[in-house]
């Protein structure tokens, strides 16, 4: 796990810098900077809209006495999207925007659910219930 975190925190910034240099040499430094700032602003706006819609859905579920499990997962994914959108870079902006689009978010949720279920079945994750 430590190795994965180390790779995440070293490789992602290196890839981001490489992308910015490549895009800057192709489009120009000002255009690359404007692209990063523009995707950040657009993503932050989309995160705000999606977050507010999710809060409304959570309240509706709670008012009906339904546990808002899917909506809470959406809220977590929107929070993660907001965090990566604040991080400067194009790769993180693309990841954040993908987390904000409902169709791609649904696919990511399905993939994560399948991976979680596989880990439970393999015994890597144990769930203890105390009732």
Residue pairs with C-beta under 8 A, 6 or more apart in sequence:
12 89
12 91
12 92
13 89
15 91
16 88
16 89
16 90
16 91
16 92
19 89
19 90
19 91
20 32
20 36
20 89
20 90
23 31
23 32
23 35
23 90
24 31
24 32
24 33
27 35
35 90
36 88
36 89
36 90
36 93
39 85
39 90
39 93
39 94
39 97
40 85
40 86
40 88
40 93
42 97
43 81
43 82
43 85
43 93
43 96
43 97
43 100
44 82
44 85
44 86
46 97
46 100
47 78
47 81
47 82
47 85
47 96
47 100
50 74
50 78
50 81
50 100
50 102
51 75
51 78
51 79
51 82
54 71
54 74
54 75
54 78
55 75
57 68
57 71
57 74
58 68
58 71
58 72
58 75
61 67
61 68
61 71
62 68
70 109
73 109
74 105
74 109
77 99
77 105
77 108
77 109
78 99
78 100
80 96
80 99
81 95
81 96
81 97
81 99
81 100
82 96
83 96
84 92
84 93
84 95
84 96
84 99
85 92
85 93
85 96
85 97
98 104
98 105
98 108
99 105
99 108
116 125
119 125
120 126
120 127
